[in-house]
């Protein structure tokens, strides 16, 4: 029985006991347990959206609140300072009020969160990536302007390098830096408020997922098919060319049935039928096909088989979740593959146990040069580069195996649930 089920059963039992306590003259005490958003035994979009690895910083949800740590020179940690943090620090209320948050996204030097269907952002804003109508840096959360989107009813948010995208009513909106056409509006003009992505080959409706890359391309999932736009010098759009696109184009040879997408710096991956496919830049082996040859159409990742439930793409490495275990491949200079070495891998390698014990993992996130794994115990682990404290373990020492993020467990939880406990003196 998974953790989520056990806690819900506990809650129902405690409520019945509370009613009995009233009849018997007992006292009622209240304790708080943080519930995961969904069953913790398998990865879900909710859990994937609860942890985020940026370029050199990390953020995660705990009890509906956002905590961040690592590099903070632009205020991307949102704590009202520009001070680097090596353990999780609570994001300030700012315009958001740090409670009831349901998703978090970390870009290169900025962060965004979703609360009550509205998007809030903080950190670097040189290109308008915070979407508040200015280019002013913010060290606490600021509300994204309505722009063409209307900042309500938003269901997903993604942060790339110097730009942000959101999903509302099945349509994609983007803002910030528009080099190479990454905003997808048919131009290369920067935007400091949300702009509607053009139809292109996709038709901007019925979209179910979005991914924003560090290197400057964006992808969306519609009807089980993948569409991408923006920078394409390494074939990361997957359309069989290396031509930049400022409106969506269909990925070649993937067909329908895709269930998840992930965008790295210059590569892209998709999950279809429990199998992983990747395309784009491959100099570090990040496509996982056993070569270092760039691909402008999807290729199957070698030696993973089927049964994969989640994928994550870092700058130049990729990770996947299968059977509750994390596998990674690609660039490994800082130990971001977590296999106990700093050797690059062109095919998937199993992450070492480290402090995590590589089983029962429910979500994975990949950043610039570090990786996160969330266990079914709601404990959070990290590995890779740590010069800014982005691993959150209280040090600045790189780790090539998982270390536990400080602050106990309860990560990946979106709501504090109040459980009544009966006490009879």
N, C-alpha and C positions, 0 to 999 in steps of 0.2 A: 504494500500500500504506500503510495507516494506521500510526501510531506503535506501537500496541499489538501489531499483527502483527509489525512489524519487530523489536520487543524480544523477543518470544517466539521468533522464529526465531534471533535472536542467542543467546538462552539455550541453545537446543538445540544449536547449532553449538559454543558454548563448552564444553558438557558433553562433547561428543565429542572436542574438542581436549584437554580435561583428561585424558580416558582415554588418549589418545595420548601426552600428556606423561609420564604415569607409565611407559609402556613405553620412552620415549626418554630418561628421566632428567632431564626438564625440571622447572622449578620452577612451582608453582601459586600464583598471586596471586588475591586476591578483590577484586572491586569491587562496588558496589551501584548498582542502577538502580531507580527507583521506577516500578512498573507501574500504569497506569490500571486501574480495576476491570473495564472492558469496552472493546471497541473504541472508539477515540476519534473515529471518523469520524461517528458519529451520537449524538444525545443518548440517554441511558438513565436509568432511575430511580436507578441507582447514582451516576452523575455529578451528577445534580440534588441528591442528598442529601449530596454532598461539599462543597458551598458553601452558605453561609447568610448572608442579610442581615437583621439585626435592625432595631430602631427607629433606633439611632444607633451600632451596632457590627456587626462582621462576623466570621465564623468560617469556617474552611476546613480540610479534611483534607490532610495531606501525609505520605506514608509511614505512614499509619495513626495519625498523631498529630494532635491538634487544636491549631490556632493561632487566636488571636483578636486583634482590635485595634479601637480606637475608644473610645467612652464606657465608663467603668468605675466609675461612682460607686456601684454596688451589687455590685461584684465579678463582673459578667457576663462579664468576660474570663477569669476562673478562674485567674489567675496568682498568687493569694495576696495581691494588693494591691487597692486601689481607685484606682490611678493610671491616667490616660488613656494610651493607647499609639497612636502614629501609624504604627507598622510592626508586622507580625505578631509576636506574642509567644506562646511556648509555654505552653499550659495546664498547670498543676501536676498532679502525679499525683493528689493527694487520695485519695479512696476508690476512684477508678477505675483508676489506673495508666494513664498517657497513651500507650498503644500498642494496636494492634489495633482501633482505633475504625473503624466502618464507616459511620456517618451522624452528621450534626450538624444541629441546628435552633436558630435564634435567634429569641427573642421580643422583646417591648418592652425588658425589662431583665433577662432571664434567658436562659440557654442550656442546651441538653440534648444529650446524645450517646448513641449506641448502641454498646455493646461486648459481644460474646459473648452477645447476646440480652438484655442488661440495660440499663436506662436510668439514666443519671446526669445530674444537673442542678446548676446553680450560678447565683448572682446574687440578685436580689431575691426575697423569699419572703413578703411581707406577707400574701398570700392563700393561701399553701400551694402555690404553683405549682411548687415544687421536689419536692413529693410525698414528702418524707421524714418526714411525721408531725408537723412543726413549722411555725412561721412565722418561723424564724430565718434571716436572711440568710447566704449561704455564699459565700466567695471562692475556694473550690476545689471540685472535683466531690464531690457527695454521692450515695449510692445511693438511688434511689427506693424507698420501702417497698413491700412486697407488696400491701397493701390488698386490694381485690377482684380484682386482676389476677394477682398472683404475678409478681414481677419476673424472669422468665426466658422465653426463647422469643419475645421481642418482635421484630417485624420492621420497624417504622417508628415514627418519632416526629415530632410537629409541635408547635411552640410559638407561641402567640398572645399577646395582651396579658394578662399575669397569669394565664395558665392553660396547660396542656399536655395533649396527647392522645397515645395510643400505640395501636398495632395489634398484637394477639396472637391467633394462631389464628383469624384472620378476624373478631375482635370488637374493638370500639373501647372504650377506657377513657380517662377524662379526670379531671383534678384541678386545683385552684386556684380562682380567682374564678369564681362562677357567676351573675353578673348577667345578666339576660335569658335565662337557661337555657342558656348556652353549653356547659355540661358534658353536657347532654342526658340527664340521669338522672331527668327528670320533676319536678325541684325547682329552686329558685334558691338552694340552700344551698351555701356554699363547702365545698371538700373539700381536706384536706391529705395525703390518700393516694388512690390510684387508685380510681375508682368506675366501674361498668359503665354504659355508655350504654344507655338504654331501647330497646326494640324500635321503638316508634313505628310509622311507616309502612314503615320499612326492614326491620325484623327484623335484629337485631344479630348476624349471622353471614355469612360469605362476603364480608366487606369486603376490598377490595384496596388502597385508598388513602385517605388522610385529609389535610385541610387545616384549619389553625387561623388565625383572622384577628386582626389588631390591634384591630379595632373591636368584636369580641364575637360572632362567629358561627363555626360549624364545619360542615364538609362532609365527606362520605364517598362513596366510589365502590363500588358493589356491582352485579355483573352488568351492568356497563356503564351503569348508571343512577346519577344523582346525587341525594343526599339531604342536606339541611341542617337546622340548628337553631340557636337562639340569637336574637340581635338581628335585627330585620327592619324597622326604621323606614324604610329606603330600598328595600325589596324585595329585599335581598341573599340571601334564602333562595330566591327564585325560584318561589314557590308561588302567585303571582298575588295575594298580599295584602301588607300591611305589618304583620302581627301577629306579635309575638315567639312563638317556639315552644321549649318545654323538652324536647321529644322530636323525633326526626327526621321530616321531611316530605319528600315527593318533589318535585323540581324539575319544574315544568310544561313541557310542549312540548319536552323534550329527547329523550325516548325512550331507547333503549339504544344501545350502540356508543361511549359516551364512554370515552376512554383516559387522560385526565389532568384534574386539577382544581387551581385556585389560588384563594386567598381573600385579598383586599385588606382595607383597613380597613372599607369598607362596600359592597364589590362582590365579585362572584365571577365566575370564568371557567372554561370547560371546553373541552376539545379533543375533537372528534368528526369522524371521517373526514378528519383533517388540517386541519379548519377550526376557527376560534376563535369561541366564543359567550360573551357576557358579560351580566350583569344586576346591578341594584342602583343605587347612587348614581352620578351621571354629571355632576356640576357642573363637573368639570375635563376632561370628555371621556374618562374612563378606560374607558368601555365600547367606545370605538372605532367607534361607529356613525355618526359624522359629526354628532352632536347633543350637547346637554348636558342631555337629558331623562332623568330617572330611569326605570328599567324594573324591573318586578316579575316579569317572565318573560324568558327568554333572547332576545337579539337577536344576529344575526351581525355580526361585526366587518367593517368595510368595507375593501375593497381589499387583503385578505390572501390571498384565494383558498384553495387547498388546499396540502398539503405541509408544513404546520407540524408540528414534532416536539416542541416543548416550550413551556410557558407559565409566566409568573411574574407575580404581582400584588403591587405595593407598596401603600403607604398609599392613594395617589390616582393611581397610574399603573400601566400594564400593559406587559409585554414578551412577545415571542414569538420563537421560533427557527425559521427556515425556510431551507433550503438552506445551512446553516452561517452565516447572517447573522442579526443581531439587529435587530428592529423594536420600537419603543416608542411609546406614546401616553398622553395624559392630562396631569396636572400636571407642569410643567417649570420651576418657579421656581428650582431649584438646578442645573438642567442634567441632571436624572436621566433624561431621554430620550436624552441623548448625541448629539444631532444638531447640536451646535455653537451652539445658541441656548438661550434661556430662555423660549421661546414655547410655550404649551400647545398640544396637538394633539388633535383629536377623531377622527382616523384615524391608522393606523400610519405612522410615519416611520422611515426607515432610520438606524440609528446610524452616526455618522461613523467614519471609520477610526481617527483619533487614533493612539495608540501601539499599538493592538490590530491594526488592519487587519481590517475587518469581514468575515472569511471564516474558515471552518474552526472556527467556534465550536461547542462541544459541550454547553454547559450555561449557563443563565442564572438569576439570582436577583435579586429586587427587594425592597428594604427600605423603611424609612420614607420616605426621600428620596434614596436612592442605589441603584445597580444594579451587578451583577457579570456578567462574561462569562468563561467558561473556554474557552481555545482547545485545539485538538487537539495543540498542542505542550506542554500541561500548564502553560502560563503563564496567570496570572490577571490580569484587568483590571477596573477600577472607574471609575464616573463619577457625578457628582451632588454632593450636600452632603458637606462634609468638615470641619466645624468641630470635630469630636472626633477627626479622623484616621481616620474609618471607611473612607476609600478606601485606606489602607495604603501610601501612596506617600511617606511621610516628611514630608508637609506637612499643613497644615490649610486649604489653599486649595481651594475648590470647583472642579470641572472639568465643563464641558459636552461634553467628548469623553473617550474612554477613556484612562486612565493605567494604567501597569503597577504592580501590587502589588509591594512590595519583597520581597526574599528569593529571587529567582530563580524558576525554574519547578519542576515536580514537584507542582503542586497538583492536587487531585482524585484523588490516589493513595491506595490503602488498604493496600498491602503493600510493604515493602522486599524486593526480589528480589535474591538474591546470585548474581552471575554469575562463574564461574571464568574467569580469563584466563591463558593459558599464556605463560610467560616462559622463554626459553632464554638463559643467559649466554654 
